């Protein structure tokens, strides 16, 4: 694998991808800001931890319910309008909540209903946004483009909550939601300017055969995934660690308070270590050129991610936890980007939306993983829970490497 730091931002030289990337950065920032603002609003209205958790679930469930359908639509129709419509819906939701807060009419059911709508918009946006990347860039730029998209997501994950907290403190919840509406408007303006090649238009075989039903299209996608062992294995490598491994983040307050005795400030530092590792991981993968042993690197990073969780689980020292969490953030993002890249580069264009819709089920599976991790922590304790899940995450790529050896040679 050849590495050149100067190539990290290579894809941004392409006008249309640059516009897509700016939209991705804005949209992701809006999503992460909304998580904080919406949670604050609900808890301020009700004081209920249960309703606070329910708000997060309402945003996540639509990905499980509508994700596959969104992938089919991204393959049958033009992907650009699907992205724009979803962004306008998010803008309208944020604007509506801002007005409800300003007029003192907001109720908990407004927060839950708009969470469901916002989650649905994201479910339809993500497969189309990812599938359109390979429409806009040549294959030699694909790894770089996907890694830059991931970098935008992780930058937003690190900065979005901080910005949201500052805005809520300075201009209130309504002001924060007006700001988020403006973010989605800017993302839509950038997306509208993208020129998608006509040959890249979504649709089976490029001809959008309307005589094929949506259900048939879904079944075609699922049969393809089942028949292609490599794609099936790559999807497992994206979904299972997200279900079992990534929920360790939800237990971070337990480690900060009860294990490290570090308080809320320490929690912020722990989360920052993960975010910094994620950003560096995305940047590093962005330097990878076409070719090389991406499959082998993916398997190695997925294994190290699981091992890092095991080390973190039973480490009693705060100072040592920081580099371990940096490694966890670095390897999780690195193998996630490589998985996304390999899925896109080894899936026929007419099927990419459907396959990526399965890939993005990881967002919907996260709440289930959080419930699993929380339940295990309640019975076994947080360290033992994270340790067991870390072992499972470390074993999975080894099993995949042995049962699907071709994945080690993917480039």
C-alpha positions in Angstrom: 0.0 0.0 0.0 1.5 3.3 -1.1 1.1 6.3 1.3 1.5 10.0 0.4 0.1 12.5 2.8 -0.2 15.0 -0.1 -2.8 12.8 -1.6 -5.1 12.9 1.4 -7.4 15.5 0.0 -7.0 14.5 -3.7 -10.7 13.9 -4.4 -11.6 17.4 -3.3 -10.0 18.7 -6.5 -13.0 17.2 -8.3 -15.8 19.9 -8.3 -18.8 17.6 -8.0 -17.3 15.5 -5.2 -16.2 18.7 -3.4 -19.8 19.9 -3.5 -21.0 16.5 -2.2 -18.4 16.5 0.5 -19.4 20.0 1.7 -23.0 18.7 1.9 -21.9 15.6 3.8 -20.0 17.8 6.3 -23.0 20.0 6.8 -25.5 17.2 7.0 -23.4 15.2 9.5 -22.9 18.3 11.6 -26.7 18.8 11.7 -27.3 15.2 12.7 -24.8 15.3 15.6 -26.0 18.8 16.7 -29.6 17.6 16.6 -28.7 14.7 18.9 -27.6 17.0 21.6 -30.2 19.8 21.1 -33.1 17.3 20.9 -32.0 15.4 24.0 -31.6 18.7 25.9 -35.0 19.8 24.8 -36.8 16.6 25.8 -35.1 16.4 29.2 -35.8 20.0 29.9 -39.5 19.5 29.0 -40.0 16.2 30.9 -37.0 15.4 33.2 -37.5 11.8 32.1 -34.4 9.6 31.3 -36.8 7.1 29.7 -38.2 9.7 27.3 -34.7 10.9 26.6 -33.7 7.4 25.6 -36.9 6.9 23.6 -36.0 10.1 21.6 -32.8 8.5 20.5 -34.5 5.3 19.6 -37.1 7.2 17.5 -34.2 8.6 15.4 -32.6 5.2 15.0 -35.5 2.9 14.2 -36.3 4.3 10.8 -33.0 3.0 9.4 -34.0 -0.5 10.3 -37.5 -0.1 8.9 -36.8 1.9 5.7 -33.1 1.3 5.0 -33.6 -1.4 2.4 -36.4 0.4 0.7 -34.2 3.5 0.5 -31.5 1.5 -1.1 -33.9 0.2 -3.8 -35.1 3.7 -4.6 -31.4 4.9 -4.9 -30.9 2.1 -7.5 -34.2 2.7 -9.4 -34.2 6.5 -9.5 -31.8 9.4 -9.6 -29.8 9.5 -6.3 -29.3 13.3 -6.3 -33.0 14.2 -5.8 -33.3 11.6 -3.0 -30.5 13.4 -1.2 -32.0 16.9 -1.8 -35.5 15.9 -0.6 -34.1 14.3 2.6 -32.1 17.4 3.3 -35.1 19.7 2.8 -37.2 17.5 5.1 -34.5 17.8 7.8 -34.4 21.6 7.3 -38.2 21.8 7.7 -38.1 19.6 10.8 -35.5 21.8 12.4 -37.3 25.0 11.4 -40.6 23.6 12.7 -39.1 22.8 16.1 -37.5 26.2 16.4 -40.8 27.9 15.8 -42.6 25.6 18.3 -40.0 26.5 20.9 -40.1 30.2 20.2 -43.9 30.3 20.5 -43.8 28.1 23.7 -46.0 25.6 22.0 -43.6 22.7 22.0 -44.7 19.4 23.6 -42.8 16.1 24.1 -44.9 14.5 21.4 -43.5 17.1 19.0 -40.0 16.1 19.9 -40.7 12.4 19.4 -42.6 12.9 16.1 -39.9 15.1 14.6 -37.3 12.6 15.7 -39.1 9.9 13.8 -39.3 12.2 10.7 -35.6 13.2 11.0 -34.5 9.6 11.3 -36.6 8.6 8.3 -35.0 11.4 6.2 -31.6 10.2 7.2 -32.5 6.6 6.4 -33.4 7.6 2.8 -30.4 10.0 2.5 -27.5 7.8 3.5 -27.6 5.0 0.9 -28.1 7.5 -1.9 -25.3 9.8 -0.6 -22.9 6.9 -0.4 -23.9 5.3 -3.7 -23.5 8.6 -5.6 -19.8 8.8 -4.6 -18.9 6.1 -7.1 -21.0 8.0 -9.7 -18.9 11.1 -9.3 -15.4 9.9 -9.0 -13.2 7.4 -10.9 -12.3 4.1 -9.3 -8.8 5.3 -8.6 -10.2 8.0 -6.3 -12.8 5.9 -4.6 -10.9 5.0 -1.5 -9.8 8.6 -1.0 -13.4 9.9 -1.6 -15.0 7.5 0.9 -12.4 8.2 3.5 -12.9 11.9 3.2 -16.7 11.4 3.6 -15.9 9.4 6.8 -13.5 12.1 7.9 -16.4 14.7 7.5 -18.6 12.4 9.6 -16.1 12.0 12.4 -15.1 15.7 12.4 -18.9 16.4 12.8 -19.2 13.7 15.5 -16.4 15.4 17.5 -17.4 19.1 17.0 -21.1 18.9 16.4 -22.1 18.2 20.1 -19.7 20.9 21.3 -21.1 23.5 18.9 -24.7 22.5 19.8 -23.9 22.9 23.5 -22.4 26.3 23.0 -25.4 27.5 20.8 -27.9 26.2 23.3 -26.1 28.1 26.1 -25.8 31.3 24.1 -28.9 31.6 22.0 -31.2 28.8 23.3 -32.7 25.7 21.8 -34.7 27.7 19.2 -31.6 29.5 18.1 -29.7 26.2 17.8 -32.5 24.8 15.6 -32.6 27.8 13.4 -28.9 27.4 12.9 -29.3 23.7 12.1 -32.0 24.5 9.5 -29.6 26.9 7.9 -27.0 24.1 7.7 -29.4 21.8 5.9 -30.3 24.6 3.5 -26.7 25.2 2.6 -26.2 21.4 2.1 -29.2 21.4 -0.3 -27.8 24.4 -2.3 -24.5 22.6 -2.7 -26.1 19.3 -3.7 -28.3 21.0 -6.3 -25.2 22.2 -8.1 -23.8 18.7 -8.5 -23.6 17.5 -12.1 -24.2 13.7 -12.1 -23.1 11.9 -15.3 -26.2 10.6 -17.1 -24.7 7.1 -17.3 -24.5 7.1 -13.6 -28.2 7.5 -13.2 -29.7 5.0 -10.7 -31.7 2.1 -11.9 -31.3 -1.6 -12.7 -28.9 -2.0 -15.6 -29.0 1.8 -16.0 -32.5 1.6 -17.7 -34.8 2.0 -14.7 -37.0 -0.9 -15.7 -40.3 0.1 -14.1 -41.9 -3.3 -14.8 -39.8 -4.7 -12.0 -41.6 -4.2 -8.7 -39.8 -2.7 -5.6 -40.3 -6.0 -3.8 -38.6 -7.9 -6.7 -35.7 -5.3 -6.6 -35.3 -5.9 -2.9 -35.2 -9.7 -3.4 -32.6 -9.2 -6.2 -30.4 -7.3 -3.9 -30.7 -9.8 -1.1 -30.0 -12.7 -3.5 -26.9 -11.0 -4.7 -25.6 -10.5 -1.2 -26.3 -14.1 -0.4 -24.6 -15.4 -3.5 -21.5 -13.3 -3.2 -19.5 -14.6 -0.3 -17.1 -11.7 -0.3 -19.9 -9.0 -0.1 -21.7 -11.1 2.5 -18.5 -11.3 4.6 -17.8 -7.6 4.2 -21.3 -6.8 5.4 -20.8 -9.0 8.4 -17.6 -7.2 9.2 -19.5 -3.9 9.1 -22.6 -4.9 11.0 -21.4 -7.3 13.8 -18.7 -5.1 15.3 -21.1 -2.1 15.2 -23.7 -4.2 17.0 -21.3 -5.7 19.5 -18.3 -3.4 19.7 -19.3 0.2 19.1 -21.8 0.4 22.0 -18.8 0.5 24.4 -19.1 4.2 23.9 -22.5 4.2 25.7 -20.8 2.8 28.8 -18.1 5.4 28.9 -19.8 7.4 31.7 -19.5 4.3 33.9 -15.8 4.0 33.2 -15.3 7.8 33.8 -17.2 7.9 37.0 -16.7 4.5 38.7 -13.4 3.1 37.2 -11.2 6.1 36.6 -12.9 8.5 39.1 -12.4 11.3 36.5 -15.8 13.0 36.5 -17.5 14.7 33.6 -14.3 16.4 32.5 -12.6 13.1 32.3 -15.5 11.7 30.2 -15.0 14.5 27.7 -11.3 13.7 27.5 -12.1 10.0 26.9 -14.6 10.8 24.2 -12.2 13.2 22.6 -9.5 10.5 22.4 -11.9 8.3 20.5 -12.9 11.1 18.1 -9.3 12.1 17.5 -8.3 8.5 16.6 -11.3 8.3 14.3 -10.3 11.4 12.4 -6.7 10.3 12.0 -7.9 6.8 10.9 -10.0 8.4 8.2 -7.1 10.6 7.1 -4.7 7.7 7.0 -7.0 5.6 4.8 -7.4 8.6 2.6 -3.8 8.3 1.7 -4.2 4.8 0.3 -3.9 4.6 -3.4 -5.6 2.2 -5.8 -4.4 -1.4 -5.3 -2.6 -2.8 -2.3 -3.8 -5.2 0.3 -6.9 -3.4 1.5 -8.6 -6.6 2.5 -5.7 -7.7 4.7 -5.5 -4.3 6.3 -9.2 -4.3 7.0 -9.0 -7.7 8.7 -6.1 -6.5 10.8 -7.7 -3.3 11.9 -11.0 -5.1 12.8 -9.0 -7.6 14.9 -7.0 -4.8 16.7 -10.3 -2.9 17.3 -11.6 -5.9 19.3 -8.3 -6.3 21.1 -8.2 -2.7 22.1 -11.7 -3.0 23.7 -10.4 -6.0 25.7 -7.4 -4.0 26.9 -9.5 -1.0 27.7 -12.0 -3.0 29.6 -9.5 -4.3 32.2 -7.2 -1.3 32.4 -7.5 0.6 35.7 -5.4 3.7 34.7 -6.9 6.8 33.1 -3.7 7.8 31.4 -3.3 4.5 29.7 -6.9 4.4 28.7 -6.4 7.4 26.4 -4.0 5.8 23.9 -6.1 2.6 24.0 -9.2 4.5 23.1 -7.3 6.4 20.4 -6.4 3.0 18.9 -10.1 1.9 19.1 -11.3 5.0 17.3 -8.5 4.8 14.7 -9.0 1.1 13.9 -12.8 1.2 13.9 -12.9 4.1 11.5 -10.2 2.7 9.4 -11.8 -0.7 8.8 -15.2 0.9 8.4 -14.0 3.1 5.6 -12.2 0.2 3.9 -15.3 -2.0 4.2 -17.4 0.8 2.6 -14.8 1.2 -0.2 -14.5 -2.5 -0.9 -18.3 -3.0 -0.9 -18.7 -0.2 -3.4 -15.8 -1.2 -5.7 -16.9 -4.8 -5.8 -20.7 -4.3 -6.2 -22.2 -3.6 -9.7 -23.4 0.0 -9.9 -27.0 -1.1 -10.4 -27.0 -2.8 -7.1 -24.9 -0.4 -5.0 -27.9 1.4 -3.4 -29.4 -1.9 -2.2 -26.2 -3.3 -0.8 -25.3 0.0 0.9 -28.7 0.1 2.5 -27.8 -3.1 4.3 -24.4 -1.6 5.2 -26.2 1.3 6.8 -28.3 -0.9 8.9 -25.4 -0.5 11.4 -26.9 2.8 12.4 -30.2 1.1 13.2 -28.5 -1.8 15.0 -26.6 0.5 17.3 -29.5 1.0 19.8 -29.9 -2.8 20.0 -26.2 -3.1 20.7 -26.5 -0.4 23.4 -29.3 -2.3 25.0 -27.3 -5.5 24.9 -24.2 -3.9 26.4 -26.2 -2.1 29.0 -28.0 -5.3 30.0 -24.7 -7.2 30.2 -23.1 -4.4 32.3 -26.1 -4.5 34.7 -25.4 -8.2 35.4 -21.6 -8.6 34.8 -20.3 -5.0 35.2 -19.1 -2.7 32.6 -15.5 -4.0 32.3 -16.6 -7.6 31.9 -19.3 -6.6 29.4 -16.9 -4.6 27.2 -14.2 -7.3 27.5 -16.6 -10.1 26.3 -17.8 -8.0 23.4 -14.2 -7.0 22.5 -13.3 -10.7 22.3 -16.2 -11.4 20.0 -15.2 -8.5 17.8 -11.6 -9.7 17.6 -12.6 -13.3 16.8 -15.0 -12.4 13.9 -12.3 -11.1 11.4 -10.2 -14.2 12.1 -13.1 -16.5 11.3 -13.9 -14.5 8.1 -10.2 -14.6 7.0 -10.2 -18.4 7.4 -13.6 -19.1 5.8 -13.4 -16.5 3.0 -9.7 -16.4 2.2 -10.3 -14.4 -1.0 -11.1 -11.4 1.2 -7.4 -11.2 2.3 -6.5 -10.5 -1.3 -8.9 -7.7 -2.0 -7.4 -4.5 -3.3 
